[in-house]
Amino acid sequence: MTIRNPVEWGMDQVRLASLAVESAGHAIAEASDEARAAAPKIRRIALADLRDALAKGLDDFAAHRSDVIFLCVAYPVVGAILVRMAFHYEMLPLLFPLASGFALVGPFASLGLYEMSRRREQGIHAGLPDALGVVRSPAFGRIAALGLLLVIIFLAWLATALSIYNVTLGPQPPESIAAFARDVVATRAGWAMIVVGMGVGFLFALLVLAISVVSFPLLLDRDVPLRTAIGTSMRAVAANPGPMAAWGLIVAGGLALGSIPALLGLIVVMPVLGHATWHLYRKVVQR
């Protein structure tokens, strides 16, 4: 047996590692090309499909009412904590942006609901443990990355909303709730904040709708790259601008109603919208 020079042996290992990395890179590139070539096809839908998706979402909610209420009770609790923080830290101008931000992180927060609808669709028992079990999904890393992106967008929205307040009614914090409400509705600066804030908020909501309306259910349902999931979602919105705009209004209206009283309505609104989103995905993305 020949004892090799340690330097030569080390160089051989470096070369082997380099070849392994190069081979892995080619495999990943080929897999990525294959995934792009097999991107899911998109269907065109109508407003009637939205009604059907909502009806099926309501049916899923009725079938798993106790489980999903327990799962979704966190929404008003978290919302109440955020509202309390806004008051405590004199960040009253962020009260509405915080409440409306539910729409930005809702697609990720509804992940367990998608799983329950998916299992029920297949005739498999679906309960709270199954909803929480999505963390064991092989795609959870990609799902978490997309969820993190939504959180970043949510934080960007809060920063933007605060900037809008600072250049209109700010930068000083309001003296009281009554003074803030008066300044908002009775001054030109307040109306400027409302108009600009709603316009910018619409753009943030449109961005989230475009990248997430079907991407989370798709990642849960199929083994696709994150890029493919986001691209499919954007193509779904582009192919169905009218129905998707209507869906965005339904979500926004539902969340607004669910915020009354004291965010408790979200215990019902969020699961219905979450289940309905799964059925909307089924209608838009071909199997």
Secondary structure, DSSP 8 states (H G I E B T S, - for coil): -----HHHHHHHHHHHHHHHHHHHHHHHHHHHHHHHHT---B----HHHHHHHHHHHHHHHHHTHHHHHHHHTHHHHHHHHHHHHHHHTT-GGGHHHHHHTHHHHHHHHTHHHHHHHHHHHTT----HHHHHGGGGSTTHHHHHHHHHHHHHHHHHHHHHHHHHHHHHT-SS--S-HHHHHHHHHHSHHHHHHHHHHHHHHHHHHHHHHHHHTTHHHHHHHS---HHHHHHHHHHHHHH-HHHHHHHHHHHHHHHHHHTTTTTTTHHHHHHHHHHHHHHHHHHHB--
